[in-house]
Amino acid sequence: MCAVMAGGCTHIKTFVFGARPTGHYCTDRMMKMQENIPLAPFTTLRAGGPARYFFVARTDADIAEAIGFARAHSVPFFVLGGGSNVLISDSGFPGVVIKNEIGGIAYEELDDGRVCATAGAGVVWDDLVKDAVERGLYGLENLSLIPGTVGAAPVQNIGAYGTEVEHSIDRVEAFDIETGEERVFSNAECGFAYRDSMFKRPDGEKYIVTRVSFLLHSFGTLNTVYKDVAEYFAQRKINAATLADMRNAIVDIRTRKLPDMRHIGTAGSFFENPIVSIVKKDDLLDRYPELVWYPFGESGIKISAAWLIDHIGEWKGKRDGNVGTYERHALVFVNYASENAREIYDFAERIRADVKNKTGIDLNMEVSLLGDFR
């Protein structure tokens, strides 16, 4: 199925939009609608206001019902996964928040040791990675312990430790909110780029990811070239790392460098690594010889945002009120006790302004903003 469908859509399901105009809304499929639900507990930053309407969607039909409800009430909607990459304003969201909890993981053996793994958008990302590694399947191990759900992976084109998820995705299934049809996109049709995809652009915003299929392998070569990973194995004198060793390494590295989301509010990396020209990189190197950078594409340069925040403004480990940067990683924001999203946003803006003033580089937020921050 994975290989056959990789070229595009092979089947279309059509859903009829519809919603009761007033009163409590709950379908026979047990999709629940609640009103004025605080969203902070559903985000890893633990801040932000309420949703006017809150739906839990566990099937494609639930998604259609939620969209129909939003249309019937003439309000906007937002799809929430694990809440690990969003900052919600203190005023909350005036429309429908759809909590995508479509679950399930299925595996299909193909040929030449390839395996197609299809997971629902609501599956916890690291649960999928852990399961794949335990099955001896290569392809996702470097992406271990990334927070969030499967549905966010292609949208954001998540990446870490020398790889990005686009290299493993075979197809993405999505719900078209305009037509009510289910669509299937091949890897090429997803338009992947650095922390970007077609689903983040205007033409792709009408799609809600429902399932993602990954092309994995029962044999492969581990990617250990990333500095932290190479040092991990060298220090432990591991010369022939196994797939399990690789996952353990990534989990250990991330655990040591990043705060535990179970005990502290955080969204992980708050800013994207900026992409600049070679000329801009050379200019920065003249002023900052220890600048950390990496080649990107044919003519671009990726600058370490963490290095800029740490060395340009010495923001690493700084705390301002109830918000700060993590003592072990300058790119990671932590929310110690604030329920005020504005406090987090303003802290981020001060860092952005400082880096911009000293380097001319605009740091783009990797975290999505939901609501009014004007």
Residue pairs with C-beta under 8 A, 6 or more apart in sequence:
1 108
1 116
1 118
2 108
2 110
2 116
2 118
2 170
2 171
2 213
2 215
3 110
3 114
3 116
3 170
4 10
5 170
5 171
5 184
5 213
6 170
6 171
6 186
6 187
7 186
8 184
8 185
8 186
8 189
9 183
9 184
9 185
10 184
11 182
11 184
12 181
12 182
12 183
13 60
13 181
13 182
14 179
14 180
14 181
14 182
15 60
15 61
15 63
15 64
15 175
15 180
15 181
16 64
16 180
17 64
17 67
17 68
17 71
17 180
18 65
18 68
18 72
19 25
19 65
19 68
19 69
19 70
19 71
19 72
19 73
20 69
20 72
21 72
21 73
24 33
25 33
25 69
26 32
26 33
27 61
27 62
27 65
29 58
29 59
29 61
29 62
29 65
30 58
31 55
31 56
31 57
31 58
31 59
31 62
31 65
31 66
32 55
32 56
33 53
33 54
33 55
33 66
33 69
34 53
34 54
35 52
35 53
35 54
36 50
36 51
36 52
37 50
37 51
37 54
37 97
38 49
38 50
39 48
39 49
39 50
39 51
39 54
39 80
39 83
39 88
39 92
39 93
39 97
40 46
40 47
40 48
40 49
40 88
40 339
42 80
42 83
42 99
43 83
43 84
43 86
43 87
43 88
43 267
44 82
44 83
44 84
44 147
44 261
44 265
44 266
44 267
44 268
45 83
45 86
45 87
45 265
45 266
45 267
45 333
45 335
45 341
45 344
45 367
46 265
46 335
46 339
47 87
47 88
47 90
47 265
47 335
47 338
47 339
47 340
47 341
47 343
47 344
48 87
48 88
48 89
48 90
48 92
48 341
48 370
48 371
49 88
49 89
49 90
49 91
49 92
49 93
49 341
49 371
50 92
50 93
51 92
51 93
51 95
51 96
51 97
52 75
52 92
52 93
52 94
52 95
52 96
53 69
53 70
53 73
53 75
53 95
53 96
53 97
54 96
54 97
54 99
55 62
55 65
55 66
55 69
55 96
55 97
55 98
55 99
56 62
56 99
56 101
57 63
57 65
57 66
57 98
57 99
57 100
57 101
57 102
58 101
58 102
58 103
58 122
59 102
60 102
60 175
60 182
60 210
63 98
63 100
63 102
63 175
63 208
63 210
64 175
64 180
66 77
66 96
66 98
67 77
67 98
67 175
67 177
67 208
69 96
70 76
70 77
70 95
70 96
73 96
75 94
75 95
75 96
76 93
76 94
76 95
76 96
77 95
77 96
77 97
77 98
78 93
78 95
78 96
78 97
78 98
78 370
79 97
79 98
79 100
79 151
79 208
80 86
80 97
80 98
80 99
80 100
81 100
81 121
81 122
81 148
81 149
81 151
81 152
82 124
82 125
82 147
82 148
82 149
82 152
84 147
84 148
84 152
84 261
84 267
84 268
85 147
85 148
85 152
85 156
85 267
85 268
85 366
85 367
85 368
86 267
86 367
86 368
86 369
86 370
87 267
87 341
87 344
87 345
87 367
87 368
87 369
87 370
88 341
88 370
88 371
89 341
89 342
89 369
89 370
89 371
89 372
89 373
90 340
90 341
90 342
90 371
91 371
91 372
92 371
93 370
93 371
98 208
100 121
100 122
100 149
100 151
100 208
100 209
100 210
101 122
102 120
102 121
102 122
102 123
102 151
102 210
102 211
103 120
103 122
103 123
104 119
104 120
104 123
105 117
105 118
105 119
105 120
105 123
105 127
105 128
105 131
106 117
106 118
106 119
107 115
107 116
107 117
107 118
107 135
108 115
108 116
108 118
109 115
110 116
113 217
113 218
113 219
114 215
114 216
114 217
114 218
115 135
115 137
115 215
115 216
115 217
115 218
116 170
116 213
116 214
116 215
116 216
117 128
117 132
117 137
117 213
117 214
117 216
118 211
118 212
118 213
118 214
119 128
119 150
119 211
119 212
119 213
119 214
120 150
120 151
120 210
120 211
121 149
121 150
121 151
121 208
121 209
121 210
121 211
121 212
122 149
122 150
122 151
123 149
123 150
124 148
124 149
124 150
125 143
125 146
125 147
125 148
125 149
125 150
125 152
125 153
125 158
126 144
126 145
126 146
126 147
128 140
128 150
129 140
129 141
129 143
129 144
129 145
129 146
129 247
130 144
130 247
132 139
132 140
132 141
132 214
132 216
133 140
133 141
133 144
133 243
133 244
133 246
133 247
136 218
136 243
137 216
137 217
137 218
138 216
138 217
138 218
138 219
138 220
138 221
138 222
138 243
139 167
139 168
139 214
139 215
139 216
139 217
139 220
140 165
140 168
140 214
140 216
141 222
141 243
141 246
141 247
141 250
142 160
142 161
142 162
142 163
142 223
142 226
142 229
142 246
142 250
143 158
143 159
143 160
143 161
143 163
143 165
143 250
144 247
144 250
144 251
144 254
145 250
145 251
145 254
145 255
146 158
146 160
146 268
147 261
147 268
148 158
150 211
150 212
151 209
151 210
151 212
152 158
152 209
153 165
153 169
153 212
154 165
154 166
154 169
154 172
154 190
154 192
154 197
154 199
154 209
154 212
155 197
155 199
155 200
155 209
156 195
156 196
156 197
156 200
156 366
157 164
157 165
157 166
157 192
157 193
157 194
157 195
157 196
157 197
158 164
158 165
158 195
159 165
159 194
159 195
160 250
160 254
161 223
161 226
161 228
161 229
161 250
161 253
162 223
162 225
162 226
162 229
163 223
164 192
164 194
166 187
166 190
166 192
166 197
168 214
168 215
168 216
169 187
169 190
169 192
169 212
169 213
169 214
169 215
170 186
170 187
170 213
170 214
170 215
171 184
171 185
171 186
171 187
171 212
171 213
172 184
172 185
172 190
172 199
172 209
172 211
172 212
172 213
173 182
173 183
173 184
173 185
173 209
173 210
173 211
173 212
173 213
174 182
174 183
174 184
174 185
174 199
174 207
174 208
174 209
174 210
175 181
175 182
175 183
175 207
175 208
175 210
176 182
176 183
176 206
176 207
177 206
177 207
177 208
178 206
182 210
183 207
185 198
189 198
190 197
190 198
190 199
191 197
191 198
191 201
191 204
194 272
194 275
194 296
194 302
195 272
195 366
197 204
198 204
199 205
199 207
199 209
222 241
222 243
222 246
223 229
224 230
224 233
224 241
224 246
228 253
228 257
229 246
229 249
229 250
229 253
232 249
232 252
232 253
233 239
233 241
233 245
233 249
238 245
241 249
256 328
257 328
257 329
258 266
258 268
258 326
258 328
258 329
258 332
259 266
259 326
259 332
259 334
264 334
264 335
264 336
265 334
265 335
265 336
265 338
266 326
266 332
266 333
266 334
266 335
267 333
267 367
268 332
269 305
269 306
269 331
269 332
269 366
270 331
270 332
270 333
270 348
270 365
270 366
270 367
271 305
271 309
271 331
271 348
271 351
271 352
271 363
271 364
271 365
271 366
272 305
272 363
272 364
272 365
272 366
273 302
273 303
273 304
273 305
274 302
274 303
274 305
274 308
274 361
274 362
274 363
274 364
275 296
275 300
275 301
275 302
275 303
276 284
276 300
276 301
276 303
276 361
277 299
277 300
277 301
278 299
278 301
280 301
280 360
280 361
281 291
281 293
281 301
281 303
284 291
284 293
284 303
284 359
285 291
285 293
288 311
288 312
290 311
291 303
291 304
291 307
292 303
292 304
292 306
292 307
293 301
293 302
293 303
293 304
294 301
294 302
294 304
295 301
295 302
296 302
303 361
305 331
305 363
306 316
306 329
306 330
306 331
307 330
308 355
308 359
308 361
308 363
309 315
309 316
309 325
309 330
309 331
309 351
309 355
310 316
310 330
312 354
312 355
312 358
312 359
313 351
313 354
313 355
313 358
315 325
315 330
315 351
315 354
316 325
316 326
316 327
316 329
316 330
317 324
317 325
317 326
317 327
317 330
318 324
318 325
319 336
320 347
320 350
321 338
321 343
321 347
322 335
322 336
322 337
322 338
322 340
322 343
323 333
323 334
323 335
323 336
323 338
323 343
323 344
323 347
324 333
324 334
324 336
324 347
325 331
325 332
325 333
325 334
325 351
326 332
326 333
326 334
333 344
333 347
333 348
335 344
338 344
341 371
341 373
342 373
345 369
345 373
348 365
351 363
352 362
352 363
355 361
355 363
356 362
356 363
